[in-house]
Each structure stands twice: as structure tokens, then as C-alpha cells.
Amino acid sequence: MFLGLHFAARSDVGLIRSNNQDSAYAGPHLLVVADGMGGAAGGDIASSIAVGRLAGLDGESHGPDDALDELKSAIADAHAEIVDRARNDPELSGLGTTVTALLRAGSTLCMAHIGDSRAYLLRNDSLDQVTTDHSFVQHLVDTGRLSAADAEHHPKRSMLLRVLGDVDADVPVDISVRETRTGDRWLLCSDGLSGVVSRDTLHKTLVEVADPADCADALVSLALSAGAPDNVTCIVADVVDIDASPDGVGPPTASQIVGSAARDRHRPSAAGRSAAGKAARLSTPDEVDDDEEPSRSARLWSRARPWLLPLAALLVVIGGAWGAYAWTQTQYYVGASDDAVAIYRGIPQELPVVALQTLVETTGIPLEDLAPYQQQRIDDTIRAGSLEGARAIVQALEANLPTPEPLPSPSISAEPSPGPTATVSPSPAASADASAASALDSEADSPESGV
């Protein structure tokens, strides 16, 4: 039995973003999804670097023993290149990317994962999420402070604790080996899909749409129908037995590159031709002209309107301003205070007259101890709906602080140093003290001392 992959890759900029920072590669032996971050001038570069480094692994030469090592090496090279680009260009500071990759070696699949892009496995009509998100919300779930159901809709679910790049140090990547079975269907996707389309809907679509290309198109359409606030990227791949194909011809083997790695990061969303895209472009209907002669009440309203409208507008502004201020005092965020992490009540905005934020507590966590991308998030502030939520964010940051390496202990040689041994003669005063101490000991040992 000779196994192969029947695959399709799709990527869409979504309905909100102006450019696509996702990248994906699908080939006969390699599947990769990368979701870049770091702003409009950084995320697309990071994801393209990751896909470019990994794409060279798509070949027949991998054995089960060396596939993992080659996957680790390619991930390390991508990480080093991203860090080097950020070091040489200050405008790219903070760029990074998620990576979820599957490398086929014989009848096994080697997986590498970092970030919150996901891999799902559909086997015997049962869907399992194979990867674990490296995110703040997943940390809350793992520590028992948040349920998995609530995590799907948490406002901080996109806050990542581990990404490829950004930090000039070795980044831990989840590495595993998976068995391959005929009939398995794999879904690799960015959070632009998994964040807006429910798990049940993903499951139903993967089961009902047989062709990988049609299934990938359907999944992207579902994300666009749900609003698609982020880039949407997915790969659908079926494990097939090439020898058992009716015509003896296996699935297509031409590789597919989508997203920013394909240099189409500014391609408009496919939703422009869909009902969702048309609805987004709908404008307000034109005003209807009334040719009838105005009534007496209409004339009175016309005379009073110049006075009433400014007054009503003023009342609306005052009421809105007060309501907005009251709302700000129910919010919290994590920011910086004197080069340390601190918790504030309010919002991080400045007004000439009214202070919209108040320092609640300082944490004692120096900003310089955080990873660069975490420092950037603190500078941009991290919103929280409550004081408990802000403290949970601080605890997550503190739990991911780097552990300093212990200093080496000085080596003490037990060998005596060569050379003659010097004899030190006691001073007269020391001899006298020793004699006096000896006499006192003798007196204390004497039976006549009475002690």
C-alpha cells in the first residue's frame, strides 16, 4: 500500500484587514500554515520566511528517522532568519509568526507546532484537535481558571505566549510523530477560521464535503459569512491509498502556495462577489422627496427646529460623554508604570481636562524582563474587563518570565600546592593565652574544684 495526500490550500484577506499576513504551503509531502504578526510591515514577512524555509522539505528523500531532525532544523533556520531581519530593521521589531506543519515520511507524519494556528484530524467521522494553542486563554484553561467553552469567545484569545521569531533565543516548538491511516482527513488553519467558525460546523463541513478543494472553499466561505475579522487560511488534506485508486492515478501532486508567501497579500477578499461582501457595501437609501404642500404643524416644526436641534444635540453630547466616562471606569488594562508592569482602571486615552485612567497597583515585574513582543503588547496596553482579569494577565506574564541560569560554582582544588611548608611560630601573647586556657581546663577537671 502506497499512501499519498490529496490536498487543497486556500487563503483570504477577510472583511476587515487590508492585507494578508497568513501564508500556507501544500505539497505531496508537506503541509504548512503560518499566521504572521508584527504590523502591516512585519507579519507577512515572518510568515513568508517560515513557509519559504519549510517548503524545501517537500520531497521524497525523508526517512522516518531523519524527518524530525530536518523539520527541527528548518524551524530553527526560519526562527534565526526572522530574528535577523528584525535586528537589522528597527521597523520590523516585534515581528513573529505561528507555524503548524506536517511532514510526511513513509507511513508517518511528523508535526511541528507553535502559536495558535491549529491542526484537526477527522478519523472515522470523529474530529479531534491535535494541537494545543500557545495562548493566554489556553493558559487559563490549563490552570482551571476558564472553561473550554468560555475560551472560544474570550476577548484575549488571540494573545499569544509563544511564537516563532521576535525573541533572540531558542523557542520551544511542539514536535510529535503521528501515524497515517487511509481515510484520514487533516485540517490545518489559522485562527481566522477556527476563531469564528464553531467546532461543530467545522466537523459537519469536513464530513459532508468530499472533495478537499470544495471543502476548503466552503470553510473560507463560512468564515466570511461570520464576518471574517482576521485573515482566513486553511489546508484540507486527505490520506489516500494510491494503489487502490480505480484508474491507477494518484491525486494531484503540484504544490500550492497561498497568502503573503504567494505575493498576494493585497488581493481583495473573495467576499467581494458574495452576499456578505455585497451587504457590506450597501449604503443608506436615498431620501424620498415629498411634493405635497407642508401642513401647519410642519411649518411650526420648521420654525422651531433651528432652536430645538442644537439644544437636543447638546443634551445628547453631555449624556453621551457622561455615559462614556462612567463606562471607562468599569474597565481595566495592563500597562507600564516607571518601566514596570502595572494595572490601571479606565482606558489608556488622554483628554485635556478629565483623567480616564487611575493606577490601581504595580506588579514589580520589570519591562526589560519580558520578551520583546510582550513588551510591545504592554506598551500598546492589554485590555481586561475586570480587576481579576487584569491580575490573571499579569500572572500569565509572570509565569512565562525567562529563568536566569545559575552562576557556575568556583572550583576548589584539593591537591596541596607544591613547595616547602612554612612553619608559623605563635606570638608570645598567643602562647600566654594558650597556657592560661590550659590551666583553666586542668582546674576544671580536678575533683577538688567542686564542679
C-alpha positions as CSV (number, residue, x, y, z in Angstrom):
1,M,0.0,0.0,0.0
2,F,1.4,3.4,-1.1
3,L,-0.1,6.4,0.7
4,G,-0.4,9.9,-0.6
5,L,-2.0,13.2,0.2
6,H,-4.9,14.7,-1.8
7,F,-4.8,18.4,-0.7
8,A,-6.1,21.9,-1.3
9,A,-5.0,25.3,0.2
10,R,-7.0,28.5,0.4
11,S,-6.4,31.9,1.9
12,D,-8.5,35.1,2.1
13,V,-7.7,38.6,3.5
14,G,-11.1,38.7,5.2
15,L,-13.6,41.5,5.5
16,I,-11.7,43.8,8.0
17,R,-7.9,43.6,7.3
18,S,-6.3,45.5,4.5
19,N,-3.6,42.9,3.8
20,N,-3.0,39.2,4.2
21,Q,-0.4,38.2,6.8
22,D,-1.1,34.5,6.6
23,S,0.9,32.1,4.4
24,A,0.4,28.4,3.6
25,Y,2.1,25.7,1.5
26,A,0.6,22.4,0.5
27,G,2.5,19.7,-1.3
28,P,2.7,15.9,-1.7
29,H,4.9,15.6,1.4
30,L,4.4,18.9,3.3
31,L,1.6,20.9,4.7
32,V,2.3,24.3,6.4
33,V,0.1,27.1,7.8
34,A,1.7,30.3,9.2
35,D,-0.1,33.3,10.7
36,G,2.2,36.3,10.9
37,M,2.1,39.2,13.3
38,G,4.0,42.5,13.8
39,G,2.0,45.0,11.9
40,A,1.4,45.6,8.3
41,A,5.2,45.7,7.6
42,G,6.1,42.6,9.5
43,G,3.6,39.8,9.8
44,D,3.6,38.9,6.1
45,I,7.4,38.9,6.1
46,A,7.6,36.5,9.1
47,S,5.0,34.0,7.7
48,S,6.6,34.1,4.3
49,I,10.0,33.3,5.8
50,A,8.7,30.4,7.7
51,V,6.9,28.9,4.7
52,G,10.0,29.5,2.5
53,R,12.3,27.7,4.8
54,L,10.0,24.7,5.3
55,A,9.0,24.4,1.6
56,G,12.4,22.9,0.8
57,L,11.4,19.8,2.8
58,D,8.7,18.8,0.3
59,G,10.5,15.8,-1.3
60,E,10.8,12.0,-1.3
61,S,14.1,11.8,0.5
62,H,12.8,11.8,4.1
63,G,13.1,8.7,6.1
64,P,11.1,8.2,9.4
65,D,14.3,8.6,11.4
66,D,15.7,11.8,9.9
67,A,12.4,13.6,9.1
68,L,12.0,15.0,12.7
69,D,15.6,16.3,12.7
70,E,15.1,18.0,9.3
71,L,11.9,19.6,10.5
72,K,13.5,20.9,13.6
73,S,16.4,22.3,11.6
74,A,14.1,24.1,9.1
75,I,12.1,25.6,12.0
76,A,15.4,26.8,13.7
77,D,16.6,28.4,10.4
78,A,13.3,30.2,10.0
79,H,13.5,31.5,13.6
80,A,17.0,32.7,13.1
81,E,16.2,34.5,9.8
82,I,13.2,36.3,11.3
83,V,15.2,37.4,14.3
84,D,18.0,38.6,12.0
85,R,15.5,40.6,9.9
86,A,14.1,42.3,13.0
87,R,17.6,43.1,14.3
88,N,18.7,44.8,11.0
89,D,15.4,46.7,10.5
90,P,14.0,48.6,13.6
91,E,10.7,48.9,11.8
92,L,10.3,45.2,11.9
93,S,10.8,44.9,15.7
94,G,8.3,42.5,17.2
95,L,7.5,40.5,14.1
96,G,6.8,36.8,14.5
97,T,4.6,34.0,13.2
98,T,2.8,30.9,14.2
99,V,3.7,27.7,12.5
100,T,1.8,24.4,12.2
101,A,3.4,21.9,9.8
102,L,3.0,18.2,8.8
103,L,5.9,16.5,7.1
104,R,5.1,13.0,5.6
105,A,7.8,10.3,6.0
106,G,6.7,7.0,4.7
107,S,3.6,6.0,6.7
108,T,4.1,8.6,9.4
109,L,3.5,12.3,9.8
110,C,6.0,14.5,11.7
111,M,4.3,17.6,13.2
112,A,5.8,20.9,14.4
113,H,3.6,23.5,16.1
114,I,4.0,26.9,17.8
115,G,1.3,29.6,18.3
116,D,-2.4,29.3,17.9
117,S,-2.8,28.0,14.3
118,R,-4.4,24.6,14.6
119,A,-4.4,21.1,13.2
120,Y,-7.5,18.9,13.3
121,L,-7.8,15.2,12.5
122,L,-11.0,13.7,11.1
123,R,-10.9,9.9,11.6
124,N,-13.9,7.6,11.4
125,D,-16.2,10.7,11.4
126,S,-14.7,11.9,14.7
127,L,-12.9,15.3,14.8
128,D,-10.0,15.8,17.2
129,Q,-8.0,19.0,17.7
130,V,-4.4,17.7,17.6
131,T,-2.5,20.9,18.6
132,T,-2.7,23.0,21.7
133,D,-2.8,26.8,21.5
134,H,0.1,28.6,23.0
135,S,-2.1,31.5,24.1
136,F,-3.0,33.3,27.3
137,V,-6.6,31.9,27.2
138,Q,-5.3,28.3,26.8
139,H,-3.1,29.0,29.8
140,L,-6.2,30.0,31.8
141,V,-7.9,26.7,30.6
142,D,-4.9,24.6,31.6
143,T,-4.8,26.2,35.1
144,G,-8.5,25.6,35.6
145,R,-9.5,29.3,35.7
146,L,-11.5,29.2,32.5
147,S,-13.7,26.6,30.8
148,A,-13.0,25.4,27.2
149,A,-16.4,26.7,26.2
150,D,-15.8,30.2,27.5
151,A,-12.3,30.2,26.0
152,E,-13.8,30.1,22.5
153,H,-15.3,33.6,23.0
154,H,-12.8,35.2,25.4
155,P,-11.7,38.7,24.2
156,K,-8.0,37.8,24.8
157,R,-8.0,34.5,22.9
158,S,-5.5,35.9,20.3
159,M,-2.9,37.0,22.9
160,L,0.0,34.6,22.3
161,L,2.6,33.5,24.8
162,R,4.9,31.7,22.2
163,V,5.6,32.4,18.6
164,L,8.4,31.8,16.1
165,G,10.8,34.8,15.8
166,D,10.9,38.0,17.8
167,V,13.0,36.7,20.7
168,D,16.7,36.1,20.1
169,A,16.7,32.8,22.0
170,D,15.7,29.2,21.4
171,V,11.9,29.0,21.2
172,P,10.3,25.7,22.3
173,V,8.3,24.1,19.5
174,D,5.9,21.2,20.0
175,I,7.3,18.2,18.0
176,S,5.4,14.9,17.6
177,V,5.0,11.9,15.3
178,R,1.6,10.8,14.1
179,E,0.5,7.6,12.4
180,T,-1.1,7.8,9.0
181,R,-4.2,5.9,8.0
182,T,-6.1,5.7,4.7
183,G,-9.3,7.8,5.0
184,D,-7.8,10.4,7.5
185,R,-8.7,14.0,6.7
186,W,-6.4,16.7,8.1
187,L,-7.4,20.4,8.5
188,L,-4.7,23.0,9.2
189,C,-5.9,26.5,9.7
190,S,-5.2,29.9,11.1
191,D,-7.3,31.4,13.9
192,G,-9.1,33.4,11.3
193,L,-11.1,30.2,10.6
194,S,-11.2,28.5,14.0
195,G,-11.9,31.7,15.8
196,V,-15.2,32.5,14.1
197,V,-16.5,29.1,12.9
198,S,-17.6,26.7,15.6
199,R,-16.1,23.3,16.1
200,D,-19.4,21.6,15.3
201,T,-19.6,23.5,12.0
202,L,-16.1,22.5,11.1
203,H,-16.9,18.9,11.8
204,K,-20.0,18.9,9.7
205,T,-18.3,20.6,6.7
206,L,-15.3,18.2,6.8
207,V,-17.7,15.2,6.9
208,E,-20.2,16.3,4.3
209,V,-17.9,18.0,1.6
210,A,-15.9,15.2,0.0
211,D,-13.5,17.0,-2.3
212,P,-10.7,18.8,-0.5
213,A,-10.8,21.8,-2.8
214,D,-14.6,22.2,-2.4
215,C,-14.3,21.7,1.4
216,A,-11.6,24.4,1.7
217,D,-13.7,26.8,-0.3
218,A,-16.7,26.0,1.9
219,L,-14.7,26.6,5.1
220,V,-13.4,30.0,3.9
221,S,-17.0,31.0,2.8
222,L,-18.2,30.1,6.3
223,A,-15.6,32.4,7.9
224,L,-16.5,35.2,5.5
225,S,-20.2,34.8,6.3
226,A,-19.3,35.1,10.0
227,G,-17.7,38.5,9.5
228,A,-14.1,37.3,8.9
229,P,-12.4,40.0,11.2
230,D,-9.0,38.3,10.5
231,N,-7.2,36.7,7.6
232,V,-8.6,33.2,6.8
233,T,-6.3,30.4,5.7
234,C,-6.8,26.6,5.7
235,I,-5.5,23.4,4.1
236,V,-7.7,20.3,3.7
237,A,-5.7,17.1,3.0
238,D,-6.9,13.5,2.7
239,V,-4.7,10.5,3.2
240,V,-5.4,8.2,0.2
241,D,-4.1,4.8,-1.0
242,I,-2.7,5.5,-4.4
243,D,-2.5,1.8,-5.3
244,A,-6.2,1.4,-4.7
245,S,-7.3,4.3,-7.0
246,P,-9.6,3.0,-9.8
247,D,-7.6,4.4,-12.6
248,G,-4.2,3.8,-11.0
249,V,-3.5,7.6,-11.0
250,G,-2.9,9.2,-7.7
251,P,-4.0,12.7,-6.5
252,P,-2.6,15.9,-8.0
253,T,1.0,16.5,-6.9
254,A,1.5,20.1,-7.9
255,S,2.3,22.2,-4.8
256,Q,0.1,25.1,-3.8
257,I,1.3,28.4,-2.1
258,V,-1.3,30.9,-0.9
259,G,-1.4,34.1,1.2
260,S,1.5,36.5,1.6
261,A,4.1,33.9,0.6
262,A,2.4,33.8,-2.8
263,R,2.9,37.6,-3.0
264,D,-0.9,38.3,-3.0
265,R,-1.1,39.9,0.4
266,H,-3.1,42.8,-1.0
267,R,-5.5,40.6,-3.1
268,P,-9.1,41.7,-2.2
269,S,-11.4,39.3,-0.4
270,A,-13.4,36.8,-2.3
271,A,-16.3,38.1,-0.3
272,G,-16.5,41.0,-2.8
273,R,-18.5,38.7,-5.0
274,S,-20.5,37.1,-2.2
275,A,-23.7,38.1,-0.4
276,A,-21.7,39.1,2.6
277,G,-19.5,41.4,0.6
278,K,-22.4,43.0,-1.2
279,A,-24.1,43.6,2.1
280,A,-21.1,45.3,3.5
281,R,-21.1,47.7,0.6
282,L,-24.8,48.6,0.9
283,S,-25.3,52.3,1.6
284,T,-28.3,54.0,3.2
285,P,-31.2,54.5,0.8
286,D,-31.7,57.9,-0.8
287,E,-34.1,60.4,0.8
288,V,-37.6,60.5,-0.6
289,D,-38.8,63.8,-1.9
290,D,-42.3,64.9,-0.8
291,D,-44.0,67.2,-3.3
292,E,-47.1,67.8,-1.2
293,E,-47.6,71.3,0.5
294,P,-46.4,71.3,4.1
295,S,-49.0,71.3,6.8
296,R,-49.3,73.8,9.6
297,S,-47.6,71.5,12.1
298,A,-44.8,71.0,9.7
299,R,-44.3,74.8,9.3
300,L,-44.3,75.2,13.1
301,W,-41.7,72.5,13.4
302,S,-39.6,74.2,10.7
303,R,-39.6,77.4,12.7
304,A,-38.7,75.7,16.0
305,R,-36.1,73.3,14.6
306,P,-33.3,75.9,14.5
307,W,-33.6,76.2,18.3
308,L,-34.5,72.7,19.3
309,L,-31.9,70.7,17.3
310,P,-28.9,72.4,18.9
311,L,-30.3,72.0,22.3
312,A,-31.1,68.3,21.7
313,A,-27.7,67.8,20.3
314,L,-26.1,69.4,23.3
315,L,-28.1,67.2,25.7
316,V,-27.1,64.1,23.7
317,V,-23.4,65.1,23.8
318,I,-23.5,65.7,27.5
319,G,-25.3,62.5,28.2
320,G,-23.1,60.5,25.9
321,A,-20.0,62.0,27.4
322,W,-21.1,61.1,31.0
323,G,-22.1,57.6,30.0
324,A,-18.8,57.1,28.2
325,Y,-16.9,58.3,31.2
326,A,-18.9,56.0,33.5
327,W,-18.2,53.1,31.3
328,T,-14.4,53.7,31.2
329,Q,-14.3,53.5,35.0
330,T,-15.6,49.9,34.8
331,Q,-12.6,48.8,32.6
332,Y,-9.1,47.7,33.4
333,Y,-5.9,47.3,31.5
334,V,-2.3,46.2,32.0
335,G,0.3,48.8,31.0
336,A,3.6,50.3,32.1
337,S,4.5,52.5,35.0
338,D,8.1,53.5,35.7
339,D,9.5,50.7,33.4
340,A,7.4,48.1,35.2
341,V,4.2,46.2,34.6
342,A,1.2,47.9,36.3
343,I,-2.6,47.5,36.4
344,Y,-4.9,50.6,35.6
345,R,-8.5,51.2,35.9
346,G,-10.0,53.1,33.0
347,I,-8.8,53.2,29.4
348,P,-5.4,54.3,28.0
349,Q,-6.7,57.5,26.4
350,E,-5.8,61.1,27.2
351,L,-8.2,64.1,27.4
352,P,-7.3,67.7,28.2
353,V,-9.5,68.0,31.3
354,V,-10.6,64.6,32.5
355,A,-8.3,61.7,33.5
356,L,-9.6,58.5,32.1
357,Q,-7.2,56.1,33.9
358,T,-6.1,55.5,37.5
359,L,-3.1,53.4,38.7
360,V,-4.5,50.5,40.7
361,E,-1.4,48.5,41.6
362,T,2.1,47.9,40.4
363,T,3.4,44.4,40.0
364,G,7.2,44.7,40.3
365,I,7.8,42.9,37.0
366,P,10.4,45.0,35.1
367,L,9.5,45.5,31.4
368,E,13.1,44.6,30.4
369,D,12.5,41.0,31.8
370,L,9.7,40.4,29.3
371,A,10.1,39.1,25.7
372,P,10.2,41.9,23.1
373,Y,6.8,41.1,21.7
374,Q,5.4,41.0,25.2
375,Q,6.9,44.4,25.9
376,Q,5.3,45.7,22.7
377,R,1.9,44.4,23.9
378,I,2.4,46.1,27.3
379,D,3.3,49.4,25.5
380,D,0.1,49.0,23.5
381,T,-1.8,48.0,26.7
382,I,-3.7,44.8,27.3
383,R,-7.4,45.4,28.0
384,A,-9.3,43.4,30.7
385,G,-13.0,43.5,31.7
386,S,-12.3,43.3,35.4
387,L,-9.5,43.6,38.0
388,E,-9.4,39.8,38.3
389,G,-8.9,39.5,34.6
390,A,-6.0,42.1,34.7
391,R,-4.4,40.1,37.5
392,A,-4.7,36.9,35.5
393,I,-2.9,38.6,32.6
394,V,-0.1,39.6,35.0
395,Q,0.1,36.1,36.4
396,A,0.4,34.7,32.8
397,L,3.2,37.1,32.0
398,E,5.0,36.3,35.2
399,A,4.7,32.6,34.6
400,N,6.4,33.0,31.3
401,L,9.4,35.1,32.5
402,P,12.7,33.6,31.5
403,T,14.5,31.7,34.3
404,P,18.0,33.0,34.9
405,E,20.8,30.5,34.5
406,P,22.7,29.8,37.8
407,L,26.3,31.1,38.1
408,P,28.9,28.4,38.0
409,S,30.4,27.5,41.4
410,P,34.1,28.2,41.8
411,S,36.4,25.2,41.5
412,I,38.4,24.4,44.6
413,S,41.4,22.1,44.2
414,A,42.0,19.6,47.0
415,E,45.6,19.0,45.9
416,P,48.3,20.6,48.2
417,S,50.4,23.2,46.5
418,P,54.0,22.2,45.9
419,G,56.9,23.9,47.7
420,P,58.2,23.9,51.3
421,T,55.8,24.2,54.1
422,A,56.2,27.3,56.2
423,T,56.1,27.0,60.0
424,V,54.4,29.8,61.8
425,S,55.6,30.5,65.3
426,P,53.0,31.7,67.7
427,S,53.4,35.1,69.2
428,P,54.2,35.5,72.9
429,A,50.8,36.8,73.6
430,A,49.1,33.9,71.9
431,S,51.3,31.5,73.9
432,A,50.4,33.1,77.1
433,D,46.6,32.9,76.3
434,A,47.0,29.2,75.4
435,S,48.8,28.5,78.7
436,A,46.1,30.3,80.6
437,A,43.4,28.3,78.8
438,S,45.2,25.0,79.6
439,A,45.4,25.9,83.2
440,L,41.7,26.6,83.4
441,D,40.9,23.3,81.8
442,S,43.1,21.5,84.3
443,E,41.5,23.2,87.2
444,A,38.0,22.3,85.8
445,D,38.9,18.6,85.5
446,S,40.3,18.5,89.1
447,P,38.0,16.7,91.7
448,E,38.8,19.5,94.2
449,S,37.2,22.1,92.0
450,G,33.8,21.3,93.3
451,V,32.2,21.4,89.8
